[in-house]
Amino acid sequence: MLRYLTAGESHGRSLVAILEGMPSGLKVDPAKIDKELKRRQSGYGRGKRMEIERDRVEILSGMRGGKTLGSPISLLIPNRDWENWKSIMDPIRPGKGGRVTRPRPGHADLVGALKYDQDDIRNVLERASARETAARVAIGAIAKILLAEFGTSILSQVIQIGAIKAEVEDLKISAIKKRIAHSLVSCPDEKAERLMIKEIDRAREKGDTLGGIFEIIATGLPIGLGSYVHPDRRLDGRLAQGLMSIPAAKGVEIGLGFKASELPGSEVQDEIFYERGRGFYRRTNNAGGLEGGMTNGEPLRIKVALKPLSTLSRPLSSVDLVTKRKVKATIERADVCVVPAAAVIGESLVALELANALLEKFGGDSISEMKRNYTGYLKYLKAR
């Protein structure tokens, strides 16, 4: 199955990712990975770091002639900002400066320093930074390429920033895809988009930050990815774990999510129908494409709630880690709102979990073997 590991600090020399378990024969265009990295850096409300970085991937191993070999794939994403930090962040002989002792409320700063016995929070925040997610977006892009081979596509939309909510309930997926392509905040509701931008501007003026909610939608999934037989094989649990690992993520909903708790079962469960040539299907999708920890053939729909970011340009009260005196929290270069960017990260993590479930179901050391197994399974479903 797929396994991945990332390494690197926010202002270190580079980010590194290793992806293991990808079958051989998959055509991977590095430009597609770079496109996802660029999407992660976009979105209204991003900070000045995005003006410095121009993320590009270097594929170091696991491919030859543009195709995967079946061996581990290693990726490198250089940090351009390293030139400004290499004295402070040198792994062996760091220079003076850059020390942080004023923890930010809501960040990993204080707890990380206490857990790892650090008196310089720089040693915590550099890895706890969301900069690490660039590596996960890169390997998620490869997972998307694999999924596309089997007819699965993934998109995201921002449905709330701060108190501004978009009206997207009745939108078809084709309309969502068309509208978000021209949105600064990846929101298909133009009226809500204008209000979201104003809300971000107001937060910036106040030295504040904003959170929100985004939704991931995956289409073209076959019935039966995941399993109910063991807790760690339930796809809903895997997806939730992956999405909750996004920095600032505080909640995940699948389908109706929390709203389902307010309704009677007769208004929540998706009735089952059958049509010759089409097979089993539903007219509603309140389950969000998952039942019993498995895909049911309907579009997968997952919402993720993000809290406002912890770094404020008008910082909150804190306590100095060393002197124990009351201080204002440190100010690191940061964003006002990252909901659109986090949606791209969410797409990548969903892609990784779905690709893993696909490999688990159809196996194969090569793409051709996987496709044979997949085609046979679809024939079996059609016969049912």
Secondary structure, 3 states (H helix, E strand, C coil): CCEEEEECCCCCCEEEEEEECCCECCECCHHHHHHHHHHHHCCCCCCCHHHHCCCCCEEEECEECCEECCCCEEEEEECCCHHHHHHHHCCCCCCCCCCCCCCCCCCCHHHHHHHCCCCCCHHHHHHHCHHHHHHHHHHHHHHHHHHHCCCCEEEEEEEEECCEECCCCCCCHHHHHHHHCCCCCCCCCHHHHHHHHHHHHHHHHCCCCECEEEEEEEECCCCCCECCCCHHHCHHHHHHHHHHCCCCEEEEEECCHHHHHHCCHHHCCCCEEEECCCEEEECCCCCCCEECCEECCCCEEEEEEECCCCCCCCCCEEECCCCCCEEECCCCCCCCECHHHHHHHHHHHHHHHHHHHHHHHHCCCEHHHHHHHHHHHHHHHHHC
